[in-house]
Each structure stands twice: as C-alpha cells, then as structure tokens.
Amino acid sequence: MSTPTPENTFYVTTPIYYVNDKPHLGHVYTTMVADVVARYHRLRGDDTFFLTGVDEHAAKVSDKAAEHGLSPQAWADQNAAAFRGTFGKLEMTNDDFVRTSSDRHKRKVTEYVSALLKSGDVYEGEYVGWYDAGQEEYVPENKAKETDYKSPVNGKPLVKKAEKNYFFRLSAYVDDLLAFYEHRDQAGKGYVQPEARKNEIVNRIKEAKDVPISRTGSGGWGIPVPGDEEQTIYVWIDALFNYLTYVDDDDRRHYWESGATHFIAKDILWFHAAIWPALQMALAKCEGYEWVWGEGVQQSQLVYSHSYWVSDSGEKMSKTLGNFLDPAAIDNYVDEFGLDALRYFLATRGPLGTTDSAFSPDLFVEVYNNDLANTFGNSASRVSNMIGRYFDGSCPASSSGETREFPGVINAYQTSMQAISLWAAVIGHAMEAVGSVDSYIEQTQPFKLAKDPANLPEVGTILYNCAEALRIASVLLWPFIPDKCEAFWSRIGFGHYAEQLKGNGRGDLEAWVKWGQLKPGTPIEKGEALFPRYQVEKK
C-alpha cells in the first residue's frame, strides 16, 4: 500500500458530546457538517474516516445521573444510545462512535498520561483558582475578573477551588505553539479556521500557564491518574485524547498521520487550539509516540470553530436556556419536509462562520421552497416530464454533438468544499449548474419547438443537454441531499453511483462529472416530485 498523504486520506471528527442529556440541534449541526464534508471526500475517492461520539466522564454527567437515581454508567448508557439513535435516524455516516467509558479509550488514555508523567510534562502540584462548573473549566484570574467572576457561557458564579492536582506543563510549549501558528500562516492554511478566531487564541497562548489535568471527588467516575487512584483525569484531557484513542492502531493510524479536521463550536476553541496541539507535542517526545506530531499532522491538522444557533430572540440555543430543538422537534422537521431538507438548511444557513445563525421556521420554509422545490426539484421534474411527453420516456440523442461542460463550476465547487465554504459550494456552484438548466430551457423553449415534429431532433438535443447537466449537478449536490440525489440517479439509469457509495464506499467525482455519460435510449422515469412545494397554511 502506498504511503497515505493528506491529498488522498481524510480524517474528520466532531467533539464528543456530553451525555448529561439527550442530543439537540447543536449536536446535530456539528455532526451534520462533518457528515457533509466526509461524504464529499468519499465522493472524491479519498480514504475517509469520520469519528463522532460521546463524552461520559464529566462531573455534570455524574450529577445528572444522581438526580435520576441512576449510576453514572447507567445514565451514560441510556443517553449514549439516544445519540446513536438520533445520528442513525439522520443517516450520519460516521465510521466509529466514541464512548469514553470504553475499555479501548480508557486503556489508551492511561498509556498516554503514563508516558507524560514519565517525561515530566505531567507533574503533581496544587491548584488555587476559579472553576466554571457548567463548562468544567478552570478560569484564569484575569478572565474571571473580566466577567465579574461569573461564567461567560451561562452567567452562574464561578467557584473558588483549592486542591491537589496533576498539571500539564503547557507553559513549556508556548514558544513551540507560537512557532507552529506562524509556520502554518506562512504555509497559507492556518490551523484555526475561520481565520478571524486565531488572534484571540495566539494572544492567550502568550500568557499561558500550566493547566490542571486531574480532579478529586469524582466518586470513581472517570479514568484514574496512573499511580494515584484518588485523582481522576480531568474530563477535557480525557476527551481530547479520543481523537487519538480510536485511530491508534495499525489499521487506522494513517488517518491521524495525514492530519485531522476537527469541527467544534466556538466555546471549546481554547482546548482544541492550544492545549490539544501542546499535548501532541509533548506526547511526541515520549518513546514510541513520535508519529503523534509528525509532518502530516502539523501541515494538515485543522480546527474549524463554528458559531452558535440562536433563537429568533438572539439567545444561544442550549439545554440550560431551554430553547433548543430536541430530538422530537428535529423529527417533526424531518417528517414534514424530509431529511434532505433538514441537511440542506443546516449546511447552507448554519453558523459555519464567525456570526451566529437564527433558526427560523419561516426561513426554513423559504429555503426549502426556493432552493429545493423551485430549483433542483422543479428542474428535474420539468426535464423528465418533457422527455416523457416528447420521447416516450427515453433519453433523446444530442444531434449537434456539442458538449456543455462545467469546468469552472466544478473547479470552484471543489475549491469551496476544500475550504469548508459549504454555502458557496452548493448555492454558488452546484445550484448554478441547476440554474443554468432553467435558463437554457427559457432561452431555447423546447416546449414550443416540439409543436412542430420537424424540430424534434433539436428538442432532443436540448433535453439531452438538460438531463446531462442535471446529472452532473446531482453529483455535486449529493453530499448535501444524498437521498434525493440517489432517487434521481435511479430514475436516469445511474443507480450504480449509489451502489458504489453504499456503506461509506468511495466514488469517483472526477469521472462522474465528465460530460456525455448519459446514453441515448436510457429510460428516464418521471417519478414523484423530489421536493414538493410546501404550502404554508393561512391562519
């Protein structure tokens, strides 16, 4: 097997989600974005690995379990199953599912921390400072003072704590982190995206001190510090290591070595942008772990930090505030509009950049009708109906021999997807190909030409061009609306695309978007509307 490279291997992760409650829109969004990107890379033919899962060793999980009269493990089992169920119903294509209570994860974390203890980058000390219980995060004095000693996330008072802990020697990696950031900037692809989030992190790194990585009083819920059963490894350190624990074997290690793409929300950027790469640097100095911070990792690893979904009133959607979309509400949208409609809306109207996005039912309907029903859905119906009417449902031949390639659109689409600019990829490029079909029909007016039988060869050319353009557009749209694209493929004789992609298989984007693959004589089925227009009931 050839040596994997970032060009042909892709590893994508989500954060692992707390199991203190059931999943909500925020969890679904991050996972959906990762799924769209993973599907795109599989469509390209890349060797792709997509990881998501749950974070179980949090104090808030233990507390919530006690409220319900359950052990932490029983509570974690219950809600881990809820996450698996939700992601399964939403057809997420993750290749594995992390549980931090799994033996595999606990064993590997113990190995890593043991190595860091041996190297001296983890040491025993005493911590005195402010603790944000909601975030399970220690807050520096200057940051605590800025927020009047309240959590910047939920506004609850910070707690002054003093306890024996084990610390990670983050301060020893300040210069290395700053050099890493500078090198990545010079290479033209920053480690943190969007780029606007980087400066805050870099400034905070300059003032970084050693950080506690363990806690007491966990009641045995967590991974013990090697050699000290009274201390459990702090949940965030435990959680960060999941990106390694589930690929640290001979079959999967090449995914890590080619560089991971981590999708996270903006509230956990510090852990991923500073502590995580420093942990990798430290572990790579330990015997047997040199590969952890190899060249591919340094060049290609990416942390993409998106913003929040907010309600119409502008408040962040969260369990704490009680204004989030829970599994039942998400199911209602899927039942009413279809899963692809939810995928499309989240991917194109979500807070992927540096500004929050409002989840508005009215906007959802508007996007569904304008982008899906009136554009792709309508165009597919229009073309298949005319082929059925004028050519008995058989794909006509192009009498002119012309081709209508989309090299500009396809190249721009791929550039946008590589840059994780999902809105530009689908709205600006994939839908542009669909829009060109509608414009072409309006210019050529095959429905008028068909009134004279002598014009049928010309009509056939027009409709062939339309059907082939829609085939190519559907390939580009597949990562976003896979079910409807696969339904369309089956109607035009390209069901083998879906078969090839089945079970997280690999496609061949470069070959599939070449013009002329739709053969004359292929049966073209009309079928029901892919996206029936949604009529809002008048009150």
C-alpha positions as CSV (number, residue, x, y, z in Angstrom):
1,M,0.0,0.0,0.0
2,S,1.3,3.4,-0.9
3,T,2.1,5.9,1.8
4,P,-1.1,7.8,2.7
5,T,-0.9,11.6,2.1
6,P,-3.3,14.5,3.0
7,E,-4.3,14.5,-0.7
8,N,-5.8,11.0,-0.6
9,T,-6.6,10.5,3.0
10,F,-9.1,12.4,5.1
11,Y,-9.9,12.2,8.9
12,V,-12.7,14.2,10.2
13,T,-14.1,14.5,13.8
14,T,-16.8,16.2,15.8
15,P,-16.3,17.0,19.5
16,I,-17.6,14.2,21.7
17,Y,-20.9,15.3,23.3
18,Y,-21.8,15.2,27.0
19,V,-24.3,12.5,27.9
20,N,-25.9,14.6,30.6
21,D,-29.0,14.8,28.4
22,K,-30.3,13.8,25.0
23,P,-29.0,15.3,21.8
24,H,-30.2,18.7,20.4
25,L,-29.8,20.9,17.4
26,G,-26.3,22.0,18.3
27,H,-25.0,18.4,18.4
28,V,-26.9,17.5,15.2
29,Y,-25.5,20.6,13.4
30,T,-21.8,19.9,14.1
31,T,-22.2,16.3,13.2
32,M,-24.2,17.1,10.0
33,V,-21.4,19.5,8.8
34,A,-18.8,16.8,9.4
35,D,-21.0,14.3,7.6
36,V,-21.4,16.6,4.5
37,V,-17.6,17.0,4.4
38,A,-16.9,13.3,4.9
39,R,-19.4,12.4,2.1
40,Y,-17.6,14.9,-0.2
41,H,-14.3,13.3,0.4
42,R,-15.7,9.8,-0.1
43,L,-17.2,11.1,-3.4
44,R,-13.8,12.3,-4.4
45,G,-12.5,8.8,-3.8
46,D,-10.5,9.7,-0.7
47,D,-9.8,7.1,2.1
48,T,-12.0,8.8,4.7
49,F,-12.6,8.2,8.4
50,F,-15.4,10.1,10.2
51,L,-15.5,9.9,14.0
52,T,-18.1,11.2,16.5
53,G,-19.3,10.0,19.9
54,V,-20.0,10.9,23.5
55,D,-18.0,12.3,26.4
56,E,-19.1,10.4,29.6
57,H,-16.7,11.2,32.4
58,A,-17.9,14.7,33.3
59,A,-19.0,15.7,36.8
60,K,-22.2,17.1,35.3
61,V,-23.0,13.6,34.0
62,S,-22.5,12.1,37.4
63,D,-24.7,14.8,39.0
64,K,-27.4,14.3,36.4
65,A,-27.4,10.5,37.0
66,A,-27.8,11.0,40.7
67,E,-30.8,13.3,40.1
68,H,-32.4,10.4,38.2
69,G,-31.5,7.8,40.7
70,L,-29.1,6.0,38.3
71,S,-25.4,5.2,38.4
72,P,-23.3,7.3,36.1
73,Q,-22.7,4.3,33.8
74,A,-26.4,3.5,33.5
75,W,-27.2,7.2,32.7
76,A,-24.3,7.3,30.2
77,D,-25.5,4.1,28.6
78,Q,-29.0,5.5,28.2
79,N,-28.0,8.8,26.6
80,A,-25.2,7.3,24.5
81,A,-27.9,5.1,23.0
82,A,-30.0,8.3,22.4
83,F,-27.1,9.9,20.5
84,R,-26.5,6.8,18.4
85,G,-30.2,6.5,17.7
86,T,-30.5,10.2,16.6
87,F,-27.4,10.0,14.4
88,G,-28.6,6.8,12.9
89,K,-32.1,8.2,12.0
90,L,-30.4,11.2,10.5
91,E,-28.2,8.9,8.4
92,M,-24.8,10.1,9.7
93,T,-22.1,8.1,8.1
94,N,-19.6,8.1,11.0
95,D,-17.2,5.1,10.8
96,D,-17.0,4.7,14.6
97,F,-18.6,6.0,17.7
98,V,-16.5,7.1,20.7
99,R,-17.5,6.2,24.2
100,T,-15.0,7.4,26.8
101,S,-16.1,4.7,29.2
102,S,-15.0,2.0,26.7
103,D,-12.0,-0.1,27.6
104,R,-10.2,0.9,24.5
105,H,-10.3,4.6,25.3
106,K,-9.5,4.2,29.0
107,R,-6.5,1.9,28.3
108,K,-5.0,4.3,25.7
109,V,-5.6,7.5,27.8
110,T,-3.8,5.7,30.7
111,E,-0.9,4.9,28.4
112,Y,-0.6,8.5,27.2
113,V,-0.8,10.0,30.7
114,S,1.7,7.5,32.0
115,A,4.1,8.5,29.2
116,L,3.7,12.2,30.1
117,L,4.2,11.5,33.8
118,K,7.4,9.7,32.9
119,S,8.6,12.6,30.7
120,G,7.8,15.2,33.4
121,D,5.3,17.1,31.3
122,V,2.6,16.0,33.7
123,Y,3.5,16.6,37.4
124,E,1.9,16.8,40.8
125,G,1.0,20.3,42.2
126,E,-1.7,22.3,43.9
127,Y,-4.3,24.4,42.1
128,V,-6.0,27.5,43.6
129,G,-8.3,29.4,41.4
130,W,-11.7,29.8,39.8
131,Y,-13.8,27.0,38.4
132,D,-16.6,27.2,35.9
133,A,-18.8,24.2,36.9
134,G,-21.0,24.4,33.8
135,Q,-18.1,24.2,31.4
136,E,-16.0,22.1,33.7
137,E,-13.2,24.6,33.1
138,Y,-10.7,26.4,35.3
139,V,-10.7,30.1,34.5
140,P,-7.6,32.4,35.0
141,E,-7.9,35.2,37.5
142,N,-7.8,37.9,34.8
143,K,-10.5,36.2,32.7
144,A,-12.7,35.7,35.9
145,K,-12.3,39.3,36.7
146,E,-13.4,40.4,33.3
147,T,-16.7,38.6,33.7
148,D,-17.3,39.7,37.3
149,Y,-16.4,36.1,38.4
150,K,-19.3,34.6,36.5
151,S,-19.4,32.1,33.7
152,P,-19.3,33.8,30.3
153,V,-21.5,31.0,29.0
154,N,-24.3,30.6,31.5
155,G,-23.8,33.6,33.8
156,K,-23.6,31.4,37.0
157,P,-21.0,32.4,39.7
158,L,-17.5,30.9,39.4
159,V,-16.4,28.7,42.3
160,K,-13.1,29.3,44.2
161,K,-11.3,26.0,44.4
162,A,-8.1,24.8,46.0
163,E,-7.0,21.2,45.6
164,K,-4.1,18.9,44.8
165,N,-3.9,18.2,41.1
166,Y,-1.7,16.9,38.4
167,F,-0.7,19.6,35.9
168,F,0.3,19.6,32.3
169,R,3.3,21.8,31.6
170,L,1.6,24.0,29.0
171,S,4.0,26.9,29.7
172,A,6.9,24.8,28.3
173,Y,5.2,24.8,24.9
174,V,4.3,28.4,24.5
175,D,7.2,29.1,22.1
176,D,6.5,25.9,20.1
177,L,2.9,26.7,19.8
178,L,3.6,30.3,18.6
179,A,6.1,28.9,16.1
180,F,3.6,26.4,14.9
181,Y,1.0,29.0,14.3
182,E,3.4,31.2,12.4
183,H,4.6,28.4,10.2
184,R,1.0,27.4,9.4
185,D,0.2,31.0,8.5
186,Q,3.2,31.2,6.2
187,A,2.1,27.9,4.5
188,G,-1.2,29.6,3.6
189,K,-3.5,27.4,5.6
190,G,-4.0,28.3,9.2
191,Y,-4.5,25.8,11.9
192,V,-7.6,27.6,13.2
193,Q,-10.5,28.4,10.9
194,P,-12.2,30.8,10.4
195,E,-9.1,32.9,10.4
196,A,-10.7,35.6,12.5
197,R,-10.7,33.4,15.6
198,K,-6.9,32.9,15.6
199,N,-5.7,36.2,17.1
200,E,-7.5,35.7,20.4
201,I,-6.0,32.3,20.8
202,V,-2.5,33.4,19.9
203,N,-2.7,36.3,22.5
204,R,-3.9,33.9,25.1
205,I,-1.2,31.4,24.4
206,K,1.4,34.1,25.1
207,E,0.2,34.3,28.7
208,A,-0.4,30.5,29.1
209,K,0.4,28.8,32.4
210,D,0.4,25.2,33.3
211,V,-3.1,23.7,33.5
212,P,-4.5,21.1,35.9
213,I,-5.5,17.8,34.3
214,S,-7.0,16.0,37.2
215,R,-9.6,16.4,39.9
216,T,-10.6,14.8,43.2
217,G,-14.0,13.8,44.5
218,S,-15.2,12.1,41.3
219,G,-16.6,9.1,43.2
220,G,-14.7,6.8,40.9
221,W,-16.4,8.1,37.8
222,G,-13.5,8.7,35.4
223,I,-10.1,7.4,34.4
224,P,-7.7,7.3,37.4
225,V,-4.4,9.1,37.2
226,P,-1.8,6.3,36.8
227,G,-0.4,5.5,40.2
228,D,-2.9,7.7,42.1
229,E,-6.4,6.3,42.5
230,E,-7.7,9.3,44.4
231,Q,-7.3,11.5,41.3
232,T,-9.2,11.1,38.0
233,I,-8.1,12.6,34.8
234,Y,-9.9,15.9,34.1
235,V,-12.7,15.4,31.6
236,W,-11.3,17.7,29.0
237,I,-8.0,16.0,28.8
238,D,-9.7,12.6,28.7
239,A,-12.0,13.9,25.9
240,L,-9.3,15.5,23.7
241,F,-7.4,12.2,23.6
242,N,-10.4,10.5,21.9
243,Y,-9.2,11.8,18.5
244,L,-6.1,9.5,19.1
245,T,-7.5,6.6,21.0
246,Y,-9.9,5.5,18.3
247,V,-7.3,5.6,15.5
248,D,-4.2,4.4,17.5
249,D,-3.8,1.0,15.9
250,D,-2.1,-0.4,12.8
251,D,-5.2,-0.2,10.6
252,R,-6.2,3.4,11.4
253,R,-3.0,5.2,12.4
254,H,-2.5,6.6,8.8
255,Y,-5.7,8.7,9.2
256,W,-4.1,10.5,12.2
257,E,-0.7,10.9,10.5
258,S,-2.3,12.6,7.5
259,G,-3.8,15.3,9.7
260,A,-7.3,15.5,11.3
261,T,-10.0,18.1,10.6
262,H,-11.8,18.8,13.9
263,F,-15.3,20.5,13.8
264,I,-16.2,22.2,17.1
265,A,-18.3,25.1,18.4
266,K,-16.5,28.3,19.4
267,D,-16.9,27.8,23.1
268,I,-14.4,25.0,23.2
269,L,-11.8,26.5,20.9
270,W,-9.1,27.1,23.6
271,F,-8.9,23.4,24.4
272,H,-8.5,22.4,20.8
273,A,-6.4,25.3,19.6
274,A,-3.8,25.5,22.4
275,I,-4.0,22.6,24.9
276,W,-4.6,19.9,22.3
277,P,-1.6,20.7,20.0
278,A,0.6,21.1,23.0
279,L,-0.4,17.7,24.3
280,Q,0.5,16.3,20.9
281,M,3.9,18.0,21.0
282,A,4.5,16.6,24.5
283,L,3.4,13.1,23.7
284,A,5.6,13.0,20.5
285,K,8.7,13.5,22.7
286,C,7.8,10.2,24.5
287,E,9.3,7.0,23.3
288,G,7.0,5.2,20.8
289,Y,4.8,8.3,20.1
290,E,7.0,10.3,17.7
291,W,4.3,9.8,15.0
292,V,1.7,11.8,17.0
293,W,3.2,15.2,15.9
294,G,4.6,14.1,12.5
295,E,4.9,16.2,9.4
296,G,1.5,15.3,8.0
297,V,-0.2,16.2,11.3
298,Q,1.5,19.6,11.5
299,Q,0.8,20.5,7.9
300,S,-2.8,19.4,7.6
301,Q,-4.5,19.3,11.0
302,L,-7.3,21.8,11.2
303,V,-9.6,23.1,13.9
304,Y,-12.8,24.6,12.4
305,S,-14.7,26.5,15.1
306,H,-18.2,27.4,14.1
307,S,-20.6,29.8,15.8
308,Y,-23.9,29.1,17.6
309,W,-27.5,28.6,16.5
310,V,-29.6,31.2,18.2
311,S,-33.4,31.6,18.6
312,D,-35.3,34.3,16.9
313,S,-34.7,36.5,20.0
314,G,-31.0,36.2,19.6
315,E,-30.3,33.9,22.6
316,K,-28.0,30.9,22.1
317,M,-29.9,27.6,21.8
318,S,-28.9,25.4,24.7
319,K,-30.3,22.9,27.2
320,T,-29.6,25.4,30.0
321,L,-31.8,28.0,28.5
322,G,-34.5,25.5,27.5
323,N,-34.9,26.9,23.9
324,F,-33.1,24.2,21.9
325,L,-34.6,21.9,19.3
326,D,-34.7,18.5,20.9
327,P,-34.9,15.1,19.0
328,A,-38.7,15.3,18.9
329,A,-38.7,18.8,17.2
330,I,-36.0,17.6,14.8
331,D,-38.1,14.6,13.9
332,N,-41.0,16.9,13.2
333,Y,-39.0,18.8,10.6
334,V,-37.8,15.6,9.0
335,D,-41.4,14.2,8.9
336,E,-42.7,17.4,7.4
337,F,-40.0,18.2,4.9
338,G,-37.8,15.2,4.6
339,L,-34.3,14.5,5.9
340,D,-32.5,16.1,3.0
341,A,-34.4,19.4,3.6
342,L,-33.0,19.5,7.1
343,R,-29.5,18.6,5.9
344,Y,-29.6,21.3,3.3
345,F,-30.9,24.0,5.6
346,L,-28.3,23.3,8.3
347,A,-25.4,23.1,5.9
348,T,-26.2,26.2,3.9
349,R,-27.8,28.5,6.5
350,G,-25.9,27.4,9.6
351,P,-23.4,29.3,11.7
352,L,-20.3,28.0,9.9
353,G,-18.5,31.4,10.0
354,T,-18.0,33.8,12.8
355,T,-21.6,35.0,13.2
356,D,-24.4,33.2,14.9
357,S,-27.4,32.0,12.9
358,A,-31.1,32.1,13.8
359,F,-33.1,29.0,13.4
360,S,-36.3,30.4,12.0
361,P,-39.3,28.2,10.9
362,D,-40.2,30.8,8.3
363,L,-36.7,30.9,6.9
364,F,-36.7,27.1,6.8
365,V,-39.8,27.0,4.6
366,E,-38.4,29.8,2.4
367,V,-35.1,28.0,1.8
368,Y,-37.0,24.7,1.1
369,N,-39.3,26.2,-1.5
370,N,-36.8,28.5,-3.2
371,D,-33.7,26.2,-3.3
372,L,-35.1,22.7,-3.3
373,A,-38.7,22.7,-4.6
374,N,-38.4,25.5,-7.1
375,T,-34.9,24.9,-8.3
376,F,-33.5,21.3,-8.2
377,G,-36.8,19.6,-7.7
378,N,-38.7,21.6,-10.3
379,S,-35.9,21.4,-12.9
380,A,-35.7,17.6,-12.5
381,S,-39.5,17.2,-12.9
382,R,-39.6,19.7,-15.8
383,V,-37.0,17.9,-17.8
384,S,-38.2,14.3,-17.1
385,N,-41.8,15.3,-17.9
386,M,-40.7,16.7,-21.3
387,I,-38.7,13.7,-22.1
388,G,-41.7,11.6,-21.2
389,R,-44.0,13.7,-23.3
390,Y,-41.9,14.1,-26.5
391,F,-39.7,11.0,-26.4
392,D,-41.8,8.4,-24.6
393,G,-39.6,8.5,-21.6
394,S,-36.4,7.5,-23.5
395,C,-33.4,9.8,-23.2
396,P,-33.0,11.5,-26.6
397,A,-29.8,11.9,-28.5
398,S,-27.9,15.1,-29.0
399,S,-27.9,15.7,-32.7
400,S,-25.4,18.6,-32.6
401,G,-22.6,16.7,-30.8
402,E,-22.0,19.7,-28.7
403,T,-20.9,19.4,-25.1
404,R,-21.8,21.8,-22.3
405,E,-19.0,21.2,-19.8
406,F,-18.9,23.0,-16.4
407,P,-15.2,23.1,-15.7
408,G,-15.4,26.5,-14.0
409,V,-18.3,25.4,-11.8
410,I,-16.8,22.1,-10.9
411,N,-13.4,23.6,-10.0
412,A,-14.9,26.3,-8.0
413,Y,-17.2,23.8,-6.2
414,Q,-14.1,21.7,-5.2
415,T,-12.2,24.7,-4.1
416,S,-15.1,25.8,-1.9
417,M,-15.5,22.3,-0.4
418,Q,-11.8,22.0,0.4
419,A,-12.0,25.4,2.1
420,I,-15.2,24.2,4.0
421,S,-17.2,27.0,2.4
422,L,-20.4,25.0,2.2
423,W,-22.7,27.8,1.2
424,A,-20.5,28.8,-1.7
425,A,-20.1,25.2,-2.8
426,V,-23.8,24.4,-3.0
427,I,-25.5,27.8,-3.6
428,G,-22.8,29.5,-5.6
429,H,-21.7,26.5,-7.7
430,A,-23.8,23.3,-7.6
431,M,-27.1,25.2,-7.8
432,E,-25.5,27.4,-10.5
433,A,-25.4,24.3,-12.7
434,V,-29.1,23.6,-11.9
435,G,-29.9,27.3,-12.6
436,S,-28.2,27.0,-16.0
437,V,-30.6,24.3,-17.0
438,D,-33.6,26.5,-16.2
439,S,-32.0,29.5,-18.1
440,Y,-31.2,27.2,-21.1
441,I,-34.9,26.0,-21.2
442,E,-36.1,29.6,-21.2
443,Q,-33.7,30.6,-24.0
444,T,-34.4,27.6,-26.2
445,Q,-38.1,26.9,-25.3
446,P,-38.2,23.2,-26.3
447,F,-41.9,23.1,-25.3
448,K,-42.7,25.5,-28.2
449,L,-40.3,23.8,-30.7
450,A,-41.9,20.5,-30.1
451,K,-45.2,21.6,-31.6
452,D,-43.6,21.0,-35.0
453,P,-42.4,17.4,-35.4
454,A,-39.6,18.6,-37.7
455,N,-38.0,20.2,-34.7
456,L,-37.8,17.0,-32.6
457,P,-34.0,16.5,-33.2
458,E,-33.4,20.0,-31.9
459,V,-35.7,19.4,-29.0
460,G,-33.8,16.1,-28.3
461,T,-30.5,17.9,-28.2
462,I,-31.9,20.5,-25.8
463,L,-33.4,17.9,-23.4
464,Y,-30.3,15.7,-23.5
465,N,-28.2,18.7,-22.5
466,C,-30.6,19.5,-19.7
467,A,-30.7,15.9,-18.4
468,E,-26.9,15.5,-18.5
469,A,-26.4,18.9,-16.8
470,L,-28.8,17.8,-14.0
471,R,-26.9,14.5,-13.7
472,I,-23.6,16.4,-13.1
473,A,-25.3,18.9,-10.7
474,S,-26.8,16.0,-8.7
475,V,-23.3,14.6,-8.2
476,L,-22.2,17.9,-6.7
477,L,-25.3,18.1,-4.6
478,W,-25.0,14.5,-3.2
479,P,-23.0,15.3,0.0
480,F,-25.8,17.7,0.9
481,I,-29.0,15.9,-0.2
482,P,-27.9,12.3,-0.7
483,D,-31.3,10.6,-0.6
484,K,-32.9,12.7,-3.2
485,C,-29.9,12.6,-5.5
486,E,-29.8,8.8,-5.2
487,A,-33.6,8.8,-6.1
488,F,-32.8,11.0,-9.1
489,W,-29.9,8.7,-10.2
490,S,-32.2,5.7,-10.1
491,R,-34.6,7.5,-12.4
492,I,-32.0,8.3,-15.0
493,G,-30.1,5.0,-15.0
494,F,-27.3,5.8,-12.7
495,G,-28.2,3.8,-9.6
496,H,-24.7,2.3,-9.7
497,Y,-23.4,5.6,-8.3
498,A,-25.5,4.9,-5.1
499,E,-24.3,1.3,-5.0
500,Q,-20.7,2.4,-5.2
501,L,-21.1,4.9,-2.4
502,K,-23.2,2.4,-0.3
503,G,-21.7,1.5,3.1
504,N,-19.3,4.5,3.1
505,G,-17.8,3.4,-0.2
506,R,-15.8,5.6,-2.4
507,G,-17.0,7.4,-5.5
508,D,-15.2,8.9,-8.5
509,L,-16.1,12.6,-8.7
510,E,-13.6,13.4,-11.4
511,A,-15.0,10.8,-13.7
512,W,-18.6,11.2,-12.8
513,V,-18.7,15.0,-13.7
514,K,-17.4,14.4,-17.2
515,W,-19.9,15.3,-19.9
516,G,-21.6,12.7,-22.1
517,Q,-22.2,9.7,-19.7
518,L,-25.9,9.7,-20.0
519,K,-26.6,7.4,-23.0
520,P,-29.4,8.0,-25.6
521,G,-32.1,5.4,-25.1
522,T,-31.8,5.3,-21.3
523,P,-35.2,5.1,-19.7
524,I,-36.0,8.3,-17.8
525,E,-38.6,7.9,-15.1
526,K,-40.8,10.8,-14.1
527,G,-41.5,9.8,-10.5
528,E,-43.0,12.0,-7.8
529,A,-41.6,15.4,-7.2
530,L,-38.3,15.2,-5.4
531,F,-39.2,18.2,-3.3
532,P,-43.0,19.0,-3.4
533,R,-43.6,22.7,-2.9
534,Y,-44.6,23.4,0.7
535,Q,-47.8,25.4,1.2
536,V,-48.0,27.4,4.4
537,E,-51.4,27.2,6.0
538,K,-53.0,30.6,6.3
539,K,-54.2,31.4,9.7
